[in-house]
Amino acid sequence: MIFSLPRYEAVIDAYLDGLESSGLSDLSQVTSVASFFVSRVDTIIDKMLEKIGTPEALALRGK
């Protein structure tokens, strides 16, 4: 489970490094799953929208 954007970036970098070092020429059979915990990002974005304070921004909270 990934809880932050910096960790997500680190996971993506590690995944791509692994693909590059695997030496596989056909990546069509490679599968993976990375679960990103979106509610943490939603909370941060909602606070940013509240700070903006326009009716349009406030209408986007929780979406």
Secondary structure, DSSP 8 states (H G I E B T S, - for coil): -B-SHHHHHHHHHHHHHHHHHH--S--TT------B-HHHHHHHHHHHHHHH--HHHHHTTT-
